[in-house]
Amino acid sequence: QVQLVESGGGSAQAGGSLKLSCAASGPIFGSCGMAWYRQAAGTERELVSSIRNDGYTTSYADSVKGRFTISRDKAKSTLYLQMNSLKTEDTAVYYCAALFFRFNSDVGTAYCTQTRDNYWGQGTQVTVSQ
């Protein structure tokens, strides 16, 4: 089974930068992309950013647009999240996850948004202080 391992978390001051990495132990067959999620204490897990397998199609939560950049290195099977201009509200545990197609029968379209329990990393803590 493929494992996802995050690294790069830690502490930073507001306005600073961190770069997260997520290394996959092998190819994830059937996946259409990868994503970063985060979960702050006492809150629901939220989608931060995603990237399709083409390496170009990306999406960001409004709260991180213009500050975070997602990228991937296929040759290294590694996903990245460059986080700049960090804010205290970015403090959370960050997780990477593989994405799969979810078919919406109402519109007859498949969306690259489905996660599966077996394809999550263990998480890495990011703490931003003033």
GUDO-554146 format. One record per residue: residue number from 1; residue in three letters; x negated, y, z negated of N, C-alpha, C, O in turn. Coordinates in Angstrom, 1 decimal. Layout:
N
NUM	Ala	X	Y	Z	X	Y	Z	X	Y	Z	X	Y	Z
...
! end
This chain:
130
1	Gln	-0.8	-1.2	0.0	0.0	0.0	0.0	-0.9	1.2	0.0	-1.9	1.3	-0.7
2	Val	-0.5	2.2	0.8	-1.3	3.5	0.9	-1.1	4.3	-0.4	0.0	4.4	-0.9
3	Gln	-2.2	4.8	-0.9	-2.2	5.7	-2.0	-2.5	7.1	-1.6	-3.3	7.3	-0.7
4	Leu	-1.9	8.0	-2.3	-2.1	9.4	-2.1	-2.7	10.0	-3.4	-2.2	9.8	-4.5
5	Val	-3.9	10.6	-3.2	-4.6	11.1	-4.4	-4.9	12.6	-4.3	-5.6	13.0	-3.4
6	Glu	-4.3	13.4	-5.2	-4.5	14.8	-5.1	-5.8	15.2	-5.9	-6.2	14.5	-6.9
7	Ser	-6.3	16.3	-5.6	-7.5	16.9	-6.3	-7.5	18.4	-6.1	-6.8	18.9	-5.2
8	Gly	-8.3	19.1	-6.8	-8.5	20.5	-6.6	-7.7	21.4	-7.6	-7.9	22.6	-7.6
9	Gly	-6.8	20.8	-8.4	-6.1	21.6	-9.3	-7.0	22.1	-10.4	-8.2	21.8	-10.5
10	Gly	-6.5	23.0	-11.2	-7.3	23.6	-12.3	-6.7	24.9	-12.8	-5.5	25.2	-12.6
11	Ser	-7.5	25.7	-13.3	-7.0	27.0	-13.8	-7.6	28.2	-13.0	-8.7	28.1	-12.5
12	Ala	-6.8	29.2	-12.8	-7.2	30.4	-12.1	-6.5	31.6	-12.7	-5.5	31.5	-13.4
13	Gln	-7.1	32.7	-12.4	-6.4	34.0	-12.9	-5.5	34.4	-11.8	-5.7	34.1	-10.6
14	Ala	-4.5	35.2	-12.2	-3.6	35.8	-11.2	-4.4	36.6	-10.2	-5.3	37.4	-10.5
15	Gly	-4.0	36.4	-8.9	-4.8	37.0	-7.8	-5.9	36.1	-7.3	-6.5	36.5	-6.2
16	Gly	-6.2	35.1	-8.0	-7.2	34.2	-7.5	-6.8	33.1	-6.5	-5.6	33.2	-6.0
17	Ser	-7.7	32.2	-6.2	-7.4	31.2	-5.2	-7.7	29.8	-5.7	-8.6	29.6	-6.5
18	Leu	-7.0	28.8	-5.2	-7.4	27.4	-5.4	-7.0	26.7	-4.1	-6.2	27.1	-3.3
19	Lys	-7.8	25.6	-3.9	-7.5	24.7	-2.7	-7.2	23.3	-3.2	-8.1	22.7	-3.8
20	Leu	-6.0	22.8	-2.9	-5.7	21.4	-3.3	-6.0	20.5	-2.1	-5.8	20.9	-0.9
21	Ser	-6.3	19.3	-2.4	-6.5	18.3	-1.4	-5.7	17.0	-1.7	-5.4	16.8	-2.9
22	Cys	-5.3	16.3	-0.7	-4.5	15.1	-0.9	-5.1	14.1	0.0	-4.9	14.2	1.3
23	Ala	-5.8	13.1	-0.5	-6.4	12.1	0.4	-5.6	10.8	0.4	-5.2	10.3	-0.6
24	Ala	-5.3	10.4	1.6	-4.6	9.1	1.8	-5.5	8.0	2.0	-6.5	8.1	2.8
25	Ser	-5.2	6.8	1.4	-6.2	5.7	1.5	-6.1	5.0	2.9	-6.9	4.1	3.2
26	Gly	-5.0	5.3	3.7	-4.9	4.7	5.0	-3.8	5.4	5.7	-3.1	6.3	5.2
27	Pro	-3.5	4.9	6.9	-2.4	5.5	7.7	-1.0	5.1	7.1	-0.9	4.1	6.5
28	Ile	-0.1	6.1	7.2	1.2	5.8	6.7	2.1	5.6	7.9	2.6	6.6	8.5
29	Phe	2.4	4.4	8.2	3.2	4.1	9.4	4.6	4.6	9.3	5.3	4.4	8.3
30	Gly	5.1	5.2	10.3	6.4	5.7	10.4	6.6	7.1	9.8	7.7	7.6	9.9
31	Ser	5.6	7.7	9.2	5.8	9.0	8.7	5.7	10.0	9.8	5.1	9.8	10.8
32	Cys	6.4	11.1	9.6	6.5	12.2	10.6	5.7	13.5	10.1	5.5	14.4	10.8
33	Gly	5.3	13.5	8.8	4.6	14.6	8.3	4.2	14.4	6.9	4.4	13.3	6.3
34	Met	3.7	15.5	6.3	3.3	15.5	4.9	3.8	16.8	4.2	4.1	17.8	4.9
35	Ala	3.9	16.8	2.9	4.4	17.9	2.2	3.7	18.1	0.8	3.2	17.1	0.3
36	Trp	3.8	19.3	0.4	3.4	19.6	-1.0	4.7	20.0	-1.8	5.5	20.8	-1.3
37	Tyr	4.9	19.4	-2.9	5.9	19.8	-3.8	5.3	20.3	-5.1	4.1	20.0	-5.4
38	Arg	6.1	21.0	-6.0	5.6	21.3	-7.3	6.7	21.3	-8.3	7.9	21.4	-8.0
39	Gln	6.3	21.1	-9.5	7.3	21.0	-10.6	6.7	21.7	-11.8	5.8	21.3	-12.4
40	Ala	7.4	22.8	-12.2	7.0	23.5	-13.4	7.8	22.9	-14.6	8.8	22.3	-14.4
41	Ala	7.2	23.1	-15.7	7.8	22.6	-16.9	9.3	23.0	-17.0	9.6	24.2	-17.0
42	Gly	10.2	22.0	-17.2	11.6	22.3	-17.4	12.4	22.6	-16.2	13.5	23.1	-16.3
43	Thr	11.8	22.4	-15.0	12.5	22.8	-13.8	12.5	21.5	-12.8	11.8	20.5	-13.1
44	Glu	13.3	21.7	-11.8	13.4	20.6	-10.8	12.1	20.7	-9.9	11.5	21.8	-9.7
45	Arg	11.8	19.6	-9.3	10.7	19.6	-8.3	11.2	20.3	-7.1	12.3	20.1	-6.7
46	Glu	10.3	21.1	-6.5	10.7	21.9	-5.4	9.7	21.8	-4.3	8.5	21.5	-4.5
47	Leu	10.2	21.9	-3.0	9.3	21.8	-1.9	8.5	23.1	-1.7	9.1	24.2	-1.7
48	Val	7.3	23.0	-1.6	6.4	24.2	-1.4	6.1	24.4	0.1	6.2	25.5	0.6
49	Ser	5.7	23.3	0.8	5.3	23.5	2.1	5.2	22.1	2.8	5.0	21.1	2.1
50	Ser	5.4	22.1	4.1	5.3	20.8	4.8	4.6	21.0	6.2	4.6	22.2	6.7
51	Ile	4.1	20.0	6.7	3.5	20.0	8.0	3.8	18.7	8.8	3.7	17.6	8.2
52	Arg	4.1	18.9	10.0	4.4	17.7	10.9	3.1	17.1	11.3	2.0	17.7	11.2
53	Asn	3.2	15.9	11.9	2.1	15.2	12.4	1.3	15.9	13.5	0.2	15.6	13.8
54	Asp	2.0	16.8	14.2	1.3	17.5	15.3	0.3	18.5	14.7	-0.6	19.0	15.4
55	Gly	0.3	18.7	13.4	-0.6	19.6	12.8	-0.4	21.1	12.9	-1.1	21.9	12.4
56	Tyr	0.7	21.4	13.7	1.0	22.8	13.9	2.3	23.2	13.3	2.5	24.4	12.9
57	Thr	3.3	22.4	13.3	4.6	22.7	12.8	4.6	22.7	11.3	4.5	21.7	10.7
58	Thr	4.8	23.9	10.7	4.7	24.0	9.3	5.9	24.8	8.8	6.6	25.5	9.5
59	Ser	6.2	24.6	7.5	7.2	25.4	6.8	6.8	25.7	5.4	5.9	25.0	4.8
60	Tyr	7.3	26.8	4.9	6.9	27.3	3.5	8.1	27.7	2.8	9.1	28.2	3.3
61	Ala	8.1	27.5	1.5	9.1	28.1	0.6	8.9	29.6	0.6	7.8	30.1	0.8
62	Asp	10.0	30.4	0.5	9.9	31.8	0.6	8.9	32.4	-0.5	8.3	33.4	-0.3
63	Ser	8.9	31.7	-1.6	8.1	32.2	-2.7	6.6	32.1	-2.5	5.8	32.7	-3.1
64	Val	6.2	31.3	-1.5	4.7	31.2	-1.2	4.3	31.7	0.2	3.1	31.7	0.6
65	Lys	5.3	32.1	1.0	4.9	32.5	2.4	4.0	33.7	2.3	4.1	34.6	1.5
66	Gly	3.0	33.6	3.2	2.0	34.7	3.2	0.8	34.5	2.2	-0.2	35.2	2.3
67	Arg	1.0	33.6	1.3	0.0	33.3	0.3	-0.6	31.9	0.4	-1.8	31.8	0.1
68	Phe	0.2	30.9	0.7	-0.3	29.6	0.8	-0.4	29.1	2.3	0.4	29.6	3.1
69	Thr	-1.3	28.3	2.5	-1.5	27.7	3.9	-1.7	26.2	3.8	-2.6	25.7	3.1
70	Ile	-0.9	25.5	4.5	-1.0	24.0	4.5	-1.7	23.6	5.8	-1.6	24.3	6.8
71	Ser	-2.5	22.6	5.7	-3.3	22.1	6.8	-3.6	20.6	6.6	-3.4	20.1	5.5
72	Arg	-4.0	20.0	7.7	-4.4	18.6	7.5	-5.6	18.2	8.4	-5.7	18.8	9.5
73	Asp	-6.4	17.3	8.0	-7.5	16.8	8.8	-7.2	15.3	9.0	-7.4	14.5	8.1
74	Lys	-6.7	15.0	10.2	-6.3	13.6	10.5	-7.5	12.7	10.4	-7.3	11.5	10.0
75	Ala	-8.6	13.1	10.9	-9.8	12.2	10.9	-10.2	11.8	9.5	-10.7	10.7	9.2
76	Lys	-9.9	12.7	8.5	-10.2	12.4	7.1	-9.0	11.9	6.3	-9.1	11.6	5.1
77	Ser	-7.8	11.9	7.0	-6.6	11.5	6.4	-6.3	12.3	5.1	-6.0	11.8	4.1
78	Thr	-6.6	13.6	5.2	-6.5	14.5	4.1	-5.6	15.7	4.4	-5.6	16.3	5.5
79	Leu	-4.8	16.0	3.4	-3.9	17.1	3.5	-4.4	18.2	2.5	-5.0	17.9	1.5
80	Tyr	-4.3	19.5	2.9	-4.8	20.6	2.1	-3.7	21.6	1.8	-2.7	21.7	2.5
81	Leu	-3.8	22.3	0.7	-3.0	23.5	0.4	-3.9	24.6	-0.1	-4.4	24.5	-1.2
82	Gln	-4.2	25.6	0.7	-4.9	26.7	0.3	-4.0	27.7	-0.3	-3.0	28.2	0.3
83	Met	-4.3	28.0	-1.6	-3.4	28.9	-2.4	-4.2	30.2	-2.7	-5.1	30.2	-3.5
84	Asn	-3.7	31.3	-2.1	-4.3	32.6	-2.4	-3.3	33.5	-3.1	-2.1	33.2	-3.2
85	Ser	-3.9	34.6	-3.7	-3.0	35.6	-4.4	-2.1	34.9	-5.4	-0.9	35.1	-5.4
86	Leu	-2.7	34.0	-6.2	-1.9	33.2	-7.1	-1.2	34.1	-8.1	-1.7	35.1	-8.5
87	Lys	0.0	33.6	-8.5	0.8	34.3	-9.5	1.1	33.3	-10.7	0.9	32.1	-10.5
88	Thr	1.4	33.9	-11.8	1.6	33.0	-13.0	2.8	32.0	-12.7	2.8	30.9	-13.2
89	Glu	3.7	32.5	-11.9	4.8	31.6	-11.6	4.5	30.4	-10.6	5.3	29.6	-10.4
90	Asp	3.2	30.4	-10.1	2.8	29.2	-9.4	2.3	28.1	-10.3	2.0	27.0	-9.8
91	Thr	2.3	28.4	-11.6	1.9	27.3	-12.5	2.8	26.1	-12.5	4.0	26.3	-12.6
92	Ala	2.3	25.0	-12.2	3.1	23.8	-12.0	2.2	22.6	-11.8	1.0	22.7	-11.6
93	Val	2.8	21.4	-11.8	2.1	20.2	-11.3	2.4	20.1	-9.8	3.6	20.1	-9.4
94	Tyr	1.4	20.0	-9.0	1.6	19.9	-7.5	1.4	18.5	-7.1	0.5	17.8	-7.5
95	Tyr	2.3	18.0	-6.2	2.3	16.7	-5.7	2.3	16.7	-4.2	2.9	17.6	-3.5
96	Cys	1.6	15.8	-3.6	1.7	15.6	-2.1	2.6	14.4	-1.9	2.7	13.5	-2.7
97	Ala	3.3	14.4	-0.7	4.2	13.3	-0.4	4.2	13.1	1.1	4.0	14.1	1.9
98	Ala	4.4	11.9	1.5	4.6	11.6	3.0	6.1	11.9	3.3	7.0	11.7	2.5
99	Leu	6.3	12.3	4.5	7.7	12.6	5.0	8.1	11.6	6.1	7.3	11.2	6.9
100	Phe	9.4	11.3	6.1	9.9	10.4	7.1	11.2	11.1	7.6	11.7	12.0	7.0
101	Phe	11.6	10.6	8.8	12.8	11.1	9.4	14.1	10.8	8.6	14.2	9.6	8.1
102	Arg	14.9	11.8	8.4	16.3	11.6	7.9	17.3	11.9	8.9	17.3	13.1	9.4
103	Phe	18.1	11.0	9.3	19.1	11.2	10.4	20.4	11.9	9.8	21.0	11.3	8.9
104	Asn	20.7	13.0	10.4	22.0	13.7	10.0	23.0	13.3	11.0	23.0	13.8	12.2
105	Ser	23.9	12.5	10.6	25.0	12.0	11.6	25.9	13.1	12.0	26.6	13.0	13.0
106	Asp	26.1	14.1	11.1	27.0	15.2	11.4	26.6	16.0	12.7	27.4	16.4	13.5
107	Val	25.3	16.1	12.8	24.8	16.9	13.9	24.0	16.1	14.9	23.6	16.6	16.0
108	Gly	23.9	14.8	14.6	23.2	13.9	15.5	21.7	14.2	15.7	21.2	14.0	16.8
109	Thr	21.1	14.7	14.6	19.7	15.0	14.7	18.9	14.5	13.5	19.4	14.4	12.4
110	Ala	17.7	14.1	13.8	16.8	13.6	12.8	15.9	14.7	12.3	15.3	15.4	13.1
111	Tyr	15.7	14.8	11.0	14.9	15.8	10.4	13.8	15.2	9.6	14.0	14.2	9.0
112	Cys	12.6	15.8	9.7	11.4	15.2	9.0	11.4	15.8	7.6	10.6	16.7	7.2
113	Thr	12.3	15.2	6.7	12.4	15.7	5.4	12.6	14.7	4.3	12.6	15.0	3.1
114	Gln	12.6	13.4	4.7	12.8	12.3	3.7	11.6	11.9	3.0	10.6	11.6	3.7
115	Thr	11.6	11.8	1.7	10.5	11.3	1.0	10.9	9.8	0.5	12.0	9.5	0.4
116	Arg	9.8	9.1	0.2	10.1	7.7	-0.3	9.2	7.5	-1.6	8.1	8.1	-1.7
117	Asp	9.8	6.8	-2.5	9.2	6.7	-3.8	7.7	6.2	-3.8	6.9	6.6	-4.6
118	Asn	7.4	5.3	-2.9	6.1	4.8	-2.8	5.0	5.7	-2.2	3.8	5.3	-2.2
119	Tyr	5.4	6.8	-1.7	4.5	7.7	-1.0	4.4	9.1	-1.7	4.6	10.1	-1.0
120	Trp	4.1	9.1	-2.9	3.8	10.3	-3.7	2.5	10.1	-4.3	2.0	9.1	-4.7
121	Gly	1.8	11.3	-4.5	0.6	11.3	-5.3	0.9	11.4	-6.8	2.1	11.5	-7.1
122	Gln	-0.1	11.4	-7.6	0.1	11.4	-9.0	0.3	12.8	-9.6	0.7	12.9	-10.7
123	Gly	-0.1	13.8	-8.8	0.1	15.1	-9.2	-1.2	15.7	-9.7	-2.1	15.0	-10.3
124	Thr	-1.4	17.1	-9.5	-2.5	17.8	-10.1	-2.0	19.1	-10.7	-1.2	19.8	-10.0
125	Gln	-2.5	19.4	-11.8	-2.0	20.6	-12.6	-2.7	21.9	-12.1	-3.9	21.9	-11.9
126	Val	-1.9	22.9	-11.8	-2.3	24.2	-11.5	-1.8	25.1	-12.5	-0.6	25.2	-12.8
127	Thr	-2.7	25.9	-13.2	-2.3	26.8	-14.2	-2.9	28.2	-13.9	-4.1	28.4	-13.7
128	Val	-2.0	29.1	-13.7	-2.4	30.5	-13.4	-2.1	31.4	-14.6	-1.0	31.4	-15.1
129	Ser	-3.1	32.2	-15.0	-3.0	33.0	-16.1	-3.2	34.5	-15.7	-3.9	34.8	-14.7
130	Gln	-2.7	35.4	-16.5	-2.9	36.8	-16.3	-4.3	37.2	-16.6	-4.7	38.4	-16.5
! end
